[in-house]
Amino acid sequence: MKHPDQWALFGGKPTFAQPLHVGQLNLPQWDKIETTFRGIFERQWYTNHGPLAREFDIAFARHLGVKHAIAVSNGTVALMVAARALGFEQGEVIVPSFTFPATVQALSWAGLTPVFCDVSAATHTLTAEQARPLITPSTVAIAGVHLWGQPCAPESLAALAEEFGLALLFDAAHAVGCTHHGRPLGQFGDLATFSFHATKVVNAAEGGCIATDDDELAARARTIRSFHPGEHYAAVTARINGKMSEAQAGLALLSLAELESNITANRSRHIIYQQRLGDLPGMRLLTPEAHDTSNHQYVTVVIDSERAGLSRDQLALLLDAENIMCRRYFAPGTHQLPPFRDHPAYRTLSLPVTERLCRDVIVFPNGAPMTEDDVVKICDVVEALLRQAHTLRAKLERTG
Ligand SMILES: Cc1ncc(COP(=O)(O)O)c(C=O)c1O
């Protein structure tokens, strides 16, 4: 074990020679990518609803068990298109602040006014009990986020939305391959949106998708995603270029084919994290409920700084220097980011659980290129840092 002065933050050698990031690339092998790309070049069909994009729509819909999957250029565009496909150009949408800012930014772009809701401390997702008091005559929709792949109260939010005649959409950017009571998370709400960003468990470098069982919603989303005349037409008030290219669709298809093996490997690494970090003082790892399954892409830990001896930020600083690039998701919360933070409606907003999570949550690296030995080494470092917490905290406070 390193002596307190030997940690990289104080001039020692980092534990890892190369940075290990959260959201490691789950890229297929090069020969598979080469074959796919050769086909694209031979066909000379690069975009505009080519054969791979159409194949991906079908494959992803089948994977989710929904009628329609509408692939787009990224997860943010998926949310923008989804909001417009639901028919809204204005009105309030109840949404968590504790999410990647794109969730709120996209809905705001589409003309909706975010009404920030606090989240459950146990699941980090919003609940029907928290959303209910925020409903006003101007509310048109609830946008839940299946954060870390955890189901965002699908049944109780559906009941609430039905009671008040609201649309219900889910940002499922983190949730490819995750299920709730055996059902893929894409099956809940009026629609769900996905991201295939490079950091996601299924990735197309960039990419996204809208999933729905509703034929009309799907027709509108297809119309909005493209100005291309070859697409299906439905009555919509705005269109955009949100098409998924053939290169993206090729990567997405390869990545989808490897989803199960990537989840299995993620789960094995997550179990090591759980076994090694779960019993350390002040460390609480989020794990799926017995009736849910996860893709395990996110290893999410809530730190109780009193019990751990180090705050989340102090631990992250020490780990970063060791090239263990944990993420302080999501700090600050979206309501405390521009443009929302500067708006009078949000300036005095208090979301106690969100603010606590923004202070205490840290996400550890996982994903295909990582080995189980990497995880063991990361856990050794965390354990050693916590054992020396008292000395390290004093050192950090001295050095500012
Ligand atoms: C919860 C959530 N929603 C939306 C997005 C936006 O997805 P994209 O990066 O594909 O635009 C992300 C991106 O990471 C996300 O984490």
The ligand as an SDF file (V2000), in Angstrom:
LIG
                    3D

 16 16  0  0  0  0  0  0  0  0999 V2000
  -29.7160   10.7370  -19.3190 C   0  0  0  0  0  0  0  0  0  0  0  0
  -29.2630   11.2450  -20.6540 C   0  0  0  0  0  0  0  0  0  0  0  0
  -30.1590   11.7980  -21.4910 N   0  0  0  0  0  0  0  0  0  0  0  0
  -29.8150   12.2590  -22.7010 C   0  0  0  0  0  0  0  0  0  0  0  0
  -28.5130   12.1910  -23.1440 C   0  0  0  0  0  0  0  0  0  0  0  0
  -28.1730   12.7510  -24.4840 C   0  0  0  0  0  0  0  0  0  0  0  0
  -27.7230   11.7620  -25.3490 O   0  0  0  0  0  0  0  0  0  0  0  0
  -26.7140   12.1110  -26.5360 P   0  0  0  0  0  0  0  0  0  0  0  0
  -25.3700   12.3400  -25.9480 O   0  0  0  0  0  0  0  0  0  0  0  0
  -26.7580   10.9030  -27.4000 O   0  0  0  0  0  0  0  0  0  0  0  0
  -27.2450   13.3130  -27.2280 O   0  0  0  0  0  0  0  0  0  0  0  0
  -27.5380   11.6220  -22.3330 C   0  0  0  0  0  0  0  0  0  0  0  0
  -26.1490   11.5490  -22.8010 C   0  0  0  0  0  0  0  0  0  0  0  0
  -25.2610   11.0360  -22.2570 O   0  0  0  0  0  0  0  0  0  0  0  0
  -27.9100   11.1390  -21.0510 C   0  0  0  0  0  0  0  0  0  0  0  0
  -27.0100   10.6000  -20.2240 O   0  0  0  0  0  0  0  0  0  0  0  0
  1  2  1  0
  2  3  1  0
  2 15  2  0
  3  4  2  0
  4  5  1  0
  5  6  1  0
  5 12  2  0
  6  7  1  0
  7  8  1  0
  8  9  2  0
  8 10  1  0
  8 11  1  0
 12 13  1  0
 12 15  1  0
 13 14  2  0
 15 16  1  0
M  END
$$$$
